[in-house]
Amino acid sequence: MFGRSSLKRLNIGALLLALVLVIGTAGYYFLGHGRFAPLQCLYMTIITISTVGYTEVLPISKDPSLIAFTVALIVVGMGTLMYFVTAFAAFVIEGELTDILRRKRMQQILNKLTGHVIVCGAGRTGSYAAGRLVQNGYKVVLIDKEESLLTGFPQVNGGQILPIAGDATQESLLDQAGIADASGLIAALSNDQDNLYLTLTARQMNPSIRVIAKASAREAVKKLARVGADRVISPALIGGYRMSLEVTAPEVSDFLDSLLYQGLSDLTMGEMRIKPGSRLVGTSLRDAHLRDRHLLVLGLKEPDTGRFVYAPDSSTVLKENMVLIVLGKTSEIKRGA
């Protein structure tokens, strides 16, 4: 990702070159008192500033005004042409042409995305969330103002991270990221006010999107929930809880680390929704034989009341849209119920 300085120089060079061509063509036409066709005047201007050495198409050697104009055109035109060539070479060498083509290809990919997750903020929180999503096969659009933070992410398990440099609070950028077709958005910007505005904007642009917002200050938690965040995560609160757990139950803390963070186990926690028409609908938890798939049911969420049941009894009858919280292999969890 590059700056726009060489592109700016290229635009200036192209504008100056076009201006020289217009002035040269008009000069030959008016100094010739309309005797020469405009196309002849343009051709004469081009062979003059390019110094290709072709035969003069206009009889200028007997007209002092045309001679003086041609000399001036050679000096100014050659300088302008060299500036344009140099700017174009810098544009290619510095990689901006490649960068523009890459951005165009990426935008074509973005236009085809559906069900992806938009992560706003490539700091420690956002980058870790993006990496975990990719590891689970999600496609992620990562947005941050700092282009240097948008490189070096893994592309594994069929997932990928598509970076966009810019202000995530701008509607145009969220639209570019495909928010209308996204399934989720993580607001992990460094400023609570930005996360608040981002959450409100995202909810307005896509009412059905699931929004997870980060809150640094305690008072921001309720505000973010009020403007439409489905979940508000406080890193300070979670960090404080984990630190206290290291004192009160260090083995539990180690277990959670090995399960969720350190990758020491091939098990993970996940959720399985019992879809309408599933063979498990109406069966008991015991008869579902989920243990045969090495899935341990830690809890469930009732579809009617939204109430969580922890360590449910084996006689619990499974219902449509009931969500099972399980511990097991990712592949088995993705198979669903």
Sine and cosine of phi, psi and omega as CSV:
sin_phi,cos_phi,sin_psi,cos_psi,sin_omega,cos_omega
0.00,0.00,0.75,-0.66,-0.18,-0.98
-0.81,-0.59,0.21,-0.98,0.08,-1.00
-0.97,0.22,0.03,-1.00,-0.07,-1.00
-0.96,-0.29,0.25,0.97,-0.08,-1.00
-0.91,0.42,-0.74,0.67,-0.04,-1.00
-0.94,0.35,-0.52,0.86,0.08,-1.00
-0.91,0.40,-0.62,0.79,0.04,-1.00
-0.90,0.43,-0.69,0.73,0.04,-1.00
-0.89,0.45,-0.61,0.79,0.01,-1.00
-0.91,0.42,-0.67,0.74,0.03,-1.00
-0.90,0.44,-0.66,0.75,0.04,-1.00
-0.90,0.44,-0.69,0.72,0.01,-1.00
-0.88,0.48,-0.68,0.74,0.01,-1.00
-0.91,0.42,-0.63,0.78,0.02,-1.00
-0.91,0.41,-0.69,0.73,0.02,-1.00
-0.90,0.43,-0.66,0.75,0.00,-1.00
-0.90,0.44,-0.67,0.74,0.05,-1.00
-0.89,0.45,-0.61,0.79,0.01,-1.00
-0.91,0.42,-0.65,0.76,0.03,-1.00
-0.90,0.43,-0.65,0.76,0.01,-1.00
-0.90,0.44,-0.66,0.75,0.02,-1.00
-0.91,0.41,-0.73,0.68,-0.01,-1.00
-0.90,0.44,-0.68,0.74,0.01,-1.00
-0.89,0.46,-0.71,0.70,0.01,-1.00
-0.89,0.46,-0.73,0.68,0.00,-1.00
-0.91,0.42,-0.61,0.79,-0.01,-1.00
-0.89,0.45,-0.74,0.67,0.01,-1.00
-0.89,0.45,-0.61,0.79,-0.05,-1.00
-0.92,0.39,-0.74,0.68,-0.06,-1.00
-0.97,0.24,-0.60,0.80,0.05,-1.00
-0.93,0.37,-0.41,0.91,0.06,-1.00
-1.00,0.03,0.06,1.00,0.05,-1.00
0.83,0.56,0.61,0.79,0.08,-1.00
0.98,0.19,0.13,0.99,-0.02,-1.00
-0.96,0.27,-0.39,0.92,-0.08,-1.00
-0.95,-0.31,0.62,-0.78,0.04,-1.00
-0.93,0.36,0.52,-0.85,0.00,-1.00
-0.83,0.56,-0.60,0.80,0.00,-1.00
-0.92,0.40,-0.61,0.79,0.07,-1.00
-0.90,0.44,-0.65,0.76,0.00,-1.00
-0.90,0.43,-0.65,0.76,0.03,-1.00
-0.91,0.41,-0.68,0.73,0.01,-1.00
-0.89,0.45,-0.67,0.74,0.01,-1.00
-0.90,0.44,-0.64,0.77,0.02,-1.00
-0.90,0.44,-0.68,0.73,-0.04,-1.00
-0.91,0.41,-0.71,0.70,-0.04,-1.00
-0.95,0.30,-0.37,0.93,0.03,-1.00
-0.96,0.27,-0.77,0.63,-0.06,-1.00
-0.97,0.25,-0.39,0.92,0.01,-1.00
-1.00,0.01,-0.22,0.98,0.01,-1.00
0.79,0.62,0.68,0.73,-0.01,-1.00
-0.98,0.22,-0.32,0.95,0.12,-0.99
1.00,0.02,0.25,0.97,0.05,-1.00
-0.94,0.34,0.30,-0.95,0.02,-1.00
-0.91,0.42,0.65,-0.76,-0.01,-1.00
-0.90,0.45,0.75,-0.66,0.01,-1.00
-1.00,0.00,-0.22,0.98,0.02,-1.00
-0.90,-0.44,0.66,-0.75,0.02,-1.00
-0.97,0.23,0.99,0.13,-0.09,-1.00
-0.99,-0.14,-0.26,0.96,-0.13,-0.99
-0.91,0.42,-0.36,0.93,-0.03,-1.00
-0.98,-0.19,0.04,1.00,-0.03,-1.00
-0.88,-0.48,0.95,-0.31,-0.04,-1.00
-0.83,0.55,-0.62,0.79,-0.03,-1.00
-0.91,0.41,-0.63,0.78,0.03,-1.00
-0.94,0.35,-0.60,0.80,0.03,-1.00
-0.90,0.44,-0.74,0.67,-0.01,-1.00
-0.88,0.47,-0.66,0.75,0.01,-1.00
-0.90,0.43,-0.64,0.77,0.00,-1.00
-0.91,0.41,-0.66,0.75,0.04,-1.00
-0.87,0.50,-0.74,0.68,0.01,-1.00
-0.89,0.47,-0.62,0.78,-0.01,-1.00
-0.92,0.39,-0.61,0.79,0.03,-1.00
-0.89,0.46,-0.73,0.69,-0.05,-1.00
-0.91,0.42,-0.79,0.61,-0.04,-1.00
-0.94,0.34,-0.67,0.74,-0.06,-1.00
-0.91,0.41,-0.68,0.73,0.01,-1.00
-0.90,0.43,-0.65,0.76,0.03,-1.00
-0.89,0.46,-0.68,0.73,0.02,-1.00
-0.91,0.42,-0.68,0.73,0.00,-1.00
-0.89,0.45,-0.67,0.75,0.02,-1.00
-0.90,0.43,-0.62,0.78,0.04,-1.00
-0.89,0.46,-0.68,0.73,0.00,-1.00
-0.90,0.43,-0.71,0.70,0.00,-1.00
-0.89,0.46,-0.68,0.74,0.02,-1.00
-0.90,0.44,-0.69,0.73,0.02,-1.00
-0.90,0.44,-0.64,0.76,0.02,-1.00
-0.91,0.41,-0.66,0.75,0.03,-1.00
-0.89,0.46,-0.67,0.74,0.03,-1.00
-0.90,0.43,-0.61,0.79,0.00,-1.00
-0.88,0.48,-0.66,0.75,-0.01,-1.00
-0.97,0.23,-0.73,0.68,-0.08,-1.00
-0.90,0.43,-0.65,0.76,-0.02,-1.00
-0.96,0.28,-0.10,1.00,0.13,-0.99
1.00,-0.01,0.08,1.00,-0.07,-1.00
-0.94,0.34,-0.53,0.85,0.07,-1.00
-0.89,0.45,-0.70,0.72,0.06,-1.00
-0.88,0.47,-0.63,0.78,-0.02,-1.00
-0.91,0.41,-0.65,0.76,0.01,-1.00
-0.91,0.42,-0.68,0.74,0.03,-1.00
-0.90,0.43,-0.62,0.78,0.02,-1.00
-0.90,0.43,-0.68,0.74,0.02,-1.00
-0.89,0.45,-0.61,0.79,0.01,-1.00
-0.92,0.40,-0.68,0.74,0.04,-1.00
-0.89,0.45,-0.66,0.75,-0.01,-1.00
-0.90,0.43,-0.62,0.78,0.02,-1.00
-0.91,0.41,-0.57,0.82,0.07,-1.00
-0.90,0.44,-0.61,0.79,0.06,-1.00
-0.92,0.39,-0.67,0.74,0.00,-1.00
-0.87,0.49,-0.61,0.79,-0.03,-1.00
-0.91,0.41,-0.36,0.93,-0.03,-1.00
-0.99,-0.14,-0.10,0.99,-0.07,-1.00
-0.95,0.30,0.62,-0.78,0.16,-0.99
-0.61,-0.79,0.58,-0.82,0.05,-1.00
0.95,0.31,0.24,0.97,-0.01,-1.00
-0.99,0.11,0.10,-0.99,0.01,-1.00
-0.88,-0.47,0.73,-0.68,0.05,-1.00
-0.99,-0.16,0.86,-0.51,0.04,-1.00
-0.95,-0.31,0.88,-0.47,-0.03,-1.00
-0.97,-0.23,0.92,-0.38,-0.06,-1.00
0.93,-0.36,0.92,-0.40,-0.04,-1.00
-0.97,-0.25,0.46,0.89,0.10,-0.99
-0.96,0.28,-0.32,-0.95,-0.06,-1.00
-0.89,0.45,-0.66,0.75,-0.01,-1.00
-0.93,0.36,-0.78,0.63,-0.05,-1.00
-0.91,0.41,-0.66,0.75,-0.02,-1.00
-0.92,0.40,-0.61,0.80,0.03,-1.00
-0.92,0.39,-0.67,0.75,0.03,-1.00
-0.88,0.47,-0.67,0.74,0.02,-1.00
-0.89,0.45,-0.68,0.74,0.01,-1.00
-0.89,0.46,-0.67,0.75,0.01,-1.00
-0.91,0.41,-0.63,0.78,0.03,-1.00
-0.89,0.45,-0.67,0.74,0.01,-1.00
-0.90,0.44,-0.65,0.76,0.03,-1.00
-0.87,0.49,-0.43,0.90,0.02,-1.00
-0.99,-0.12,0.24,0.97,0.12,-0.99
1.00,0.06,0.17,0.99,0.02,-1.00
-0.99,0.11,0.48,-0.88,0.18,-0.98
-1.00,-0.08,0.74,-0.67,-0.15,-0.99
-0.81,-0.59,0.71,-0.71,0.18,-0.98
-0.97,-0.24,0.89,-0.46,-0.08,-1.00
-0.96,-0.29,0.83,-0.55,-0.07,-1.00
-0.89,-0.46,0.72,-0.69,0.09,-1.00
-0.34,-0.94,0.46,-0.89,0.04,-1.00
-0.94,0.33,-0.53,0.85,-0.05,-1.00
-1.00,0.03,0.94,-0.34,-0.03,-1.00
-0.90,0.44,-0.49,0.87,-0.04,-1.00
-0.91,0.41,-0.35,0.94,-0.01,-1.00
-1.00,0.06,-0.09,1.00,-0.15,-0.99
-0.98,-0.20,0.38,0.93,-0.03,-1.00
-0.82,-0.57,0.34,-0.94,0.15,-0.99
0.99,0.12,0.36,0.93,0.01,-1.00
-1.00,-0.04,0.54,-0.84,-0.03,-1.00
-0.95,0.31,0.52,-0.85,0.07,-1.00
-0.87,-0.50,1.00,0.04,-0.13,-0.99
-0.79,-0.61,0.31,-0.95,0.11,-0.99
0.80,0.59,0.56,0.83,0.03,-1.00
0.98,0.18,-0.02,1.00,0.03,-1.00
-1.00,-0.06,0.23,-0.97,0.04,-1.00
-0.38,-0.92,0.42,-0.91,0.03,-1.00
-0.92,-0.39,0.83,-0.56,0.04,-1.00
-0.95,-0.31,0.92,-0.40,-0.08,-1.00
-1.00,0.05,0.61,-0.79,0.11,-0.99
-0.73,-0.68,0.82,-0.58,0.02,-1.00
-1.00,-0.03,0.80,-0.60,0.02,-1.00
0.39,-0.92,-0.08,-1.00,-0.04,-1.00
-1.00,0.03,0.92,-0.40,-0.08,-1.00
-0.93,0.37,-0.25,0.97,0.00,-1.00
-0.99,0.14,-0.11,0.99,-0.01,-1.00
-1.00,0.09,0.76,-0.65,-0.03,-1.00
-0.87,0.50,-0.61,0.79,-0.02,-1.00
-0.88,0.47,-0.61,0.79,0.00,-1.00
-0.95,0.31,-0.64,0.77,0.06,-1.00
-0.90,0.43,-0.60,0.80,0.06,-1.00
-0.91,0.41,-0.64,0.76,0.06,-1.00
-0.89,0.46,-0.55,0.83,0.00,-1.00
-0.98,0.21,-0.04,1.00,0.06,-1.00
0.98,0.22,0.66,0.75,-0.06,-1.00
-0.90,0.44,-0.46,0.89,-0.02,-1.00
-0.90,0.44,-0.49,0.87,-0.04,-1.00
-0.94,-0.33,0.10,0.99,-0.03,-1.00
-0.99,0.15,0.49,-0.87,0.03,-1.00
-1.00,-0.06,-0.37,0.93,-0.04,-1.00
-0.42,-0.91,0.37,-0.93,0.06,-1.00
-0.64,-0.77,0.75,-0.66,0.06,-1.00
-0.94,-0.33,0.90,-0.44,0.02,-1.00
-1.00,-0.07,1.00,-0.09,-0.06,-1.00
-0.87,-0.49,0.61,0.79,0.05,-1.00
-0.96,0.28,0.35,-0.94,-0.11,-0.99
-0.96,0.28,-0.33,0.94,-0.08,-1.00
-0.94,-0.35,0.77,-0.64,-0.01,-1.00
-0.88,0.48,-0.60,0.80,0.01,-1.00
-0.90,0.44,-0.64,0.77,0.05,-1.00
-0.91,0.43,-0.67,0.74,0.04,-1.00
-0.90,0.44,-0.58,0.81,0.03,-1.00
-0.90,0.43,-0.74,0.67,0.00,-1.00
-0.92,0.40,-0.64,0.77,0.02,-1.00
-0.89,0.46,-0.69,0.72,0.01,-1.00
-0.88,0.48,-0.71,0.70,0.01,-1.00
-0.89,0.45,-0.68,0.73,0.00,-1.00
-0.91,0.41,-0.70,0.71,-0.01,-1.00
-0.89,0.46,-0.66,0.75,-0.01,-1.00
-0.91,0.42,-0.59,0.81,0.02,-1.00
-0.95,0.31,-0.60,0.80,-0.05,-1.00
-0.98,0.22,-0.48,0.88,0.02,-1.00
-0.54,-0.84,1.00,-0.04,-0.07,-1.00
-0.87,0.49,-0.40,0.92,-0.07,-1.00
-1.00,-0.06,-0.08,1.00,-0.06,-1.00
-0.95,0.32,0.56,-0.83,0.06,-1.00
-1.00,0.00,0.86,-0.52,-0.08,-1.00
-0.93,-0.36,0.84,-0.55,0.08,-1.00
-0.92,-0.39,0.85,-0.53,-0.10,-1.00
-0.88,-0.48,0.57,-0.82,0.07,-1.00
-1.00,-0.10,0.67,-0.74,0.04,-1.00
-0.80,-0.60,0.81,-0.58,0.04,-1.00
-1.00,0.05,-0.68,0.73,0.00,-1.00
-1.00,-0.07,0.54,-0.84,-0.04,-1.00
-0.89,0.45,-0.62,0.79,-0.04,-1.00
-0.94,0.35,-0.28,0.96,0.00,-1.00
-0.98,0.19,-0.30,0.95,-0.06,-1.00
-0.88,0.47,-0.78,0.62,-0.02,-1.00
-0.92,0.39,-0.60,0.80,-0.01,-1.00
-0.90,0.44,-0.68,0.73,0.00,-1.00
-0.90,0.43,-0.65,0.76,0.04,-1.00
-0.91,0.41,-0.56,0.83,-0.04,-1.00
-0.93,0.36,-0.54,0.84,-0.04,-1.00
-1.00,-0.02,0.05,1.00,0.15,-0.99
0.81,-0.58,0.06,1.00,0.04,-1.00
-0.94,0.33,0.76,-0.65,0.04,-1.00
-0.95,0.32,-0.58,0.82,0.06,-1.00
-0.61,-0.79,0.62,-0.79,0.06,-1.00
-0.87,-0.49,0.83,-0.55,-0.05,-1.00
-0.95,-0.31,0.78,-0.63,0.06,-1.00
-0.94,-0.33,0.97,-0.24,0.01,-1.00
-0.84,0.55,-0.57,0.82,0.00,-1.00
-0.91,0.42,-0.67,0.74,0.00,-1.00
-0.91,0.41,-0.70,0.71,0.00,-1.00
-0.91,0.41,-0.68,0.74,0.02,-1.00
-0.89,0.46,-0.67,0.75,0.03,-1.00
-0.90,0.45,-0.65,0.76,0.03,-1.00
-0.90,0.44,-0.68,0.73,-0.01,-1.00
-0.91,0.41,-0.61,0.79,0.03,-1.00
-0.91,0.41,-0.65,0.76,0.05,-1.00
-0.92,0.40,-0.55,0.84,0.02,-1.00
-0.92,0.40,-0.52,0.85,0.05,-1.00
-0.89,0.46,-0.42,0.91,0.02,-1.00
-1.00,0.01,-0.73,0.69,-0.10,-0.99
-0.99,0.15,-0.55,0.83,-0.04,-1.00
-0.51,-0.86,0.95,0.31,-0.09,-1.00
-0.88,0.48,-0.54,0.84,0.00,-1.00
-0.94,0.35,-0.60,0.80,0.07,-1.00
-0.90,0.44,-0.66,0.75,0.03,-1.00
-0.89,0.46,-0.68,0.73,0.03,-1.00
-0.89,0.45,-0.62,0.78,0.01,-1.00
-0.89,0.46,-0.71,0.70,0.00,-1.00
-0.90,0.43,-0.63,0.78,0.04,-1.00
-0.88,0.48,-0.73,0.69,-0.03,-1.00
-0.91,0.40,-0.50,0.86,-0.05,-1.00
-0.99,0.13,-0.67,0.74,-0.16,-0.99
-0.98,-0.21,-0.50,0.87,-0.19,-0.98
-0.88,-0.47,-0.70,0.72,-0.19,-0.98
-1.00,0.08,-0.21,0.98,0.02,-1.00
0.92,0.38,0.46,0.89,-0.01,-1.00
-0.99,0.15,-0.15,0.99,0.00,-1.00
-0.77,-0.64,0.47,-0.88,0.06,-1.00
-1.00,0.03,0.17,0.99,0.03,-1.00
-0.99,-0.13,0.41,-0.91,0.05,-1.00
-0.49,-0.87,0.29,-0.96,0.08,-1.00
-1.00,-0.08,0.63,-0.78,0.00,-1.00
-0.38,-0.93,-0.05,-1.00,0.00,-1.00
-0.80,-0.60,0.55,-0.83,0.03,-1.00
-0.76,-0.65,0.87,-0.49,0.03,-1.00
-1.00,-0.07,0.76,-0.65,0.02,-1.00
-0.99,0.15,0.95,-0.30,-0.10,-0.99
-0.97,0.22,0.46,-0.89,0.09,-1.00
-0.84,0.54,0.72,-0.69,-0.02,-1.00
1.00,0.01,-0.05,1.00,0.03,-1.00
-0.91,0.41,0.54,-0.84,0.01,-1.00
-0.91,0.42,-0.29,0.96,-0.04,-1.00
-0.99,0.12,-0.26,0.97,-0.01,-1.00
-0.88,0.47,0.81,-0.58,0.01,-1.00
1.00,-0.01,-0.15,0.99,0.03,-1.00
-1.00,-0.05,0.33,-0.95,0.05,-1.00
-0.99,0.12,0.30,-0.96,0.03,-1.00
-0.88,0.48,-0.55,0.83,0.02,-1.00
-0.91,0.41,-0.69,0.72,-0.07,-1.00
-0.98,0.19,-0.15,0.99,0.03,-1.00
-0.96,0.29,-0.34,0.94,0.05,-1.00
0.80,0.60,0.65,0.76,0.03,-1.00
-0.93,0.36,-0.42,0.91,0.05,-1.00
-0.91,0.42,-0.45,0.89,0.06,-1.00
-0.90,0.43,-0.38,0.93,0.06,-1.00
-0.99,-0.13,0.21,0.98,0.01,-1.00
0.87,0.50,0.65,0.76,0.05,-1.00
-0.92,-0.39,0.81,-0.59,0.02,-1.00
-0.96,-0.29,0.86,-0.51,-0.01,-1.00
-0.99,0.11,0.91,-0.41,-0.01,-1.00
-1.00,0.01,-0.45,0.89,-0.02,-1.00
-0.12,-0.99,0.05,-1.00,0.04,-1.00
-0.49,-0.87,0.34,-0.94,0.03,-1.00
-0.89,-0.46,0.86,-0.52,-0.01,-1.00
-0.91,0.42,0.72,-0.69,-0.05,-1.00
-0.94,0.34,-0.47,0.88,-0.09,-1.00
-1.00,0.09,-0.73,0.68,-0.10,-0.99
-0.99,-0.16,-0.30,0.95,-0.07,-1.00
0.97,0.26,0.18,0.98,-0.02,-1.00
-0.98,0.19,0.65,-0.76,0.06,-1.00
-1.00,0.01,0.67,-0.74,0.09,-1.00
-0.89,-0.46,0.85,-0.52,-0.05,-1.00
-1.00,-0.10,0.66,-0.75,-0.02,-1.00
0.74,0.67,0.87,0.49,-0.08,-1.00
-0.89,0.46,0.48,-0.88,0.02,-1.00
-0.94,0.35,0.49,-0.87,-0.04,-1.00
-0.92,0.40,-0.29,0.96,0.01,-1.00
-1.00,0.05,-0.02,1.00,-0.01,-1.00
-0.87,0.50,0.78,-0.63,0.00,-1.00
-1.00,0.08,0.76,-0.65,-0.03,-1.00
-0.99,0.13,0.64,-0.77,-0.07,-1.00
-0.83,-0.56,0.28,-0.96,0.08,-1.00
-0.87,0.49,0.67,-0.75,0.04,-1.00
0.92,0.39,0.14,0.99,0.15,-0.99
-0.94,0.34,0.67,-0.74,-0.02,-1.00
-0.96,-0.27,0.83,-0.55,0.03,-1.00
-0.99,-0.13,0.77,-0.64,0.10,-0.99
-1.00,-0.09,0.91,-0.42,-0.16,-0.99
-0.81,-0.58,0.34,-0.94,0.14,-0.99
-0.88,-0.47,0.83,-0.56,-0.03,-1.00
0.02,-1.00,-0.22,-0.98,0.01,-1.00
-0.97,0.25,0.57,-0.82,-0.03,-1.00
-0.86,0.51,-0.65,0.76,-0.03,-1.00
-0.88,0.47,-0.64,0.77,0.01,-1.00
-0.95,0.31,-0.61,0.79,0.02,-1.00
-0.91,0.42,-0.64,0.77,-0.01,-1.00
-0.93,0.37,-0.41,0.91,0.04,-1.00
-0.89,0.45,-0.49,0.87,0.04,-1.00
0.99,0.16,-0.06,-1.00,-0.07,-1.00
-0.96,-0.28,0.00,0.00,0.00,0.00
